[in-house]
């Protein structure tokens, strides 16, 4: 299972597997992840089988999945960037509407962990 979905399950009342599938369902329905661009177009730039591959528990999640989770569960995700020395936070908010809570993750460039 991907560390991103494990981390999100610390804040969302779903299993990591269910979070992954719900996010993939959202992406498959062309739920917005970038304002003004079709999700299908964005994902196919990365991989024509993006959603099919993301449904596999061995596939790592990233920014697209965080953005989808924000819109699905109306959360704001602050990713603490420990990948480089910049220490800049990366903020994700729902594309449309307000968020009801803020959650924090840290990211090393290859691994996510929840900050509780």
C-alpha positions in Angstrom: 0.0 0.0 0.0 1.2 3.5 -0.8 2.5 5.7 2.1 0.3 8.6 0.8 -3.0 6.7 1.2 -1.8 5.3 4.5 -1.1 8.8 5.7 -4.4 10.2 4.5 -6.2 7.4 6.4 -4.9 9.0 9.6 -7.3 11.8 8.9 -10.1 10.4 6.7 -12.4 7.7 8.1 -11.7 5.2 5.3 -9.1 2.5 4.9 -6.0 3.3 2.7 -7.4 0.9 0.0 -10.8 2.6 0.0 -9.3 6.1 -0.1 -7.3 5.0 -3.2 -10.4 3.6 -4.9 -12.5 6.6 -4.1 -9.8 8.9 -5.4 -9.5 6.8 -8.6 -13.3 6.9 -9.0 -13.2 10.7 -8.8 -10.4 10.9 -11.3 -12.2 8.5 -13.6 -15.3 10.8 -13.5 -13.0 13.6 -14.6 -13.3 15.4 -11.2 -11.2 18.5 -11.4 -7.6 18.6 -10.1 -6.3 21.6 -12.0 -8.7 24.6 -12.5 -9.4 25.1 -16.2 -8.0 21.7 -17.4 -9.7 18.4 -18.0 -8.4 15.8 -15.6 -8.4 13.2 -18.3 -6.0 15.4 -20.3 -3.7 16.0 -17.4 -3.5 12.3 -16.4 -2.9 11.1 -20.0 0.1 13.4 -20.2 1.7 11.3 -17.5 0.5 7.9 -18.5 -2.3 6.7 -20.8 -3.1 4.0 -18.2 -2.9 6.4 -15.2 -6.1 5.5 -13.4 -5.7 1.7 -14.1 -2.2 1.8 -12.7 -3.2 4.0 -9.7 -5.8 1.4 -8.6 -2.9 -1.0 -8.0 -1.7 -1.0 -4.4 1.9 -1.0 -5.5 1.6 2.4 -7.3 2.6 5.5 -5.4 0.2 8.4 -5.0 1.3 12.0 -5.3 0.0 15.5 -6.0 -2.8 14.5 -8.3 -4.2 12.2 -5.6 -3.8 14.8 -2.8 -5.7 17.3 -4.9 -8.5 14.9 -5.6 -8.7 13.9 -1.9 -9.0 17.6 -1.0 -12.0 18.0 -3.2 -13.7 14.7 -2.2 -13.3 15.2 1.6 -13.2 19.0 1.6 -9.9 19.1 3.4 -6.9 21.4 3.1 -3.6 19.5 3.0 -0.3 21.1 4.0 2.6 19.1 2.8 5.8 19.9 4.8 8.5 19.6 2.2 11.6 18.0 3.6 12.8 17.0 0.1 15.3 19.9 -0.1 16.5 22.6 2.2 13.8 25.1 1.2 11.4 23.9 3.9 8.6 25.4 1.9 5.1 24.1 2.6 3.0 22.9 -0.3 -0.7 23.7 0.1 -3.6 21.8 -1.5 -7.2 23.0 -1.2 -10.4 21.9 -2.8 -10.8 23.2 -6.4 -14.4 24.3 -5.6 -15.8 25.3 -2.2 -14.4 25.6 1.2 -12.5 23.1 3.3 -13.7 21.9 6.7 -10.4 20.9 8.2 -6.6 21.1 7.7 -4.3 18.1 7.8 -0.5 18.0 7.6 1.8 15.5 5.9 5.5 15.5 5.7 7.2 14.5 2.4 10.8 13.5 1.8 10.5 13.4 -1.9 9.8 9.7 -1.9 7.8 9.1 1.3 4.7 10.7 3.0 3.9 10.5 6.7 1.0 12.1 8.6 1.8 14.8 11.1 -0.6 14.5 14.0 
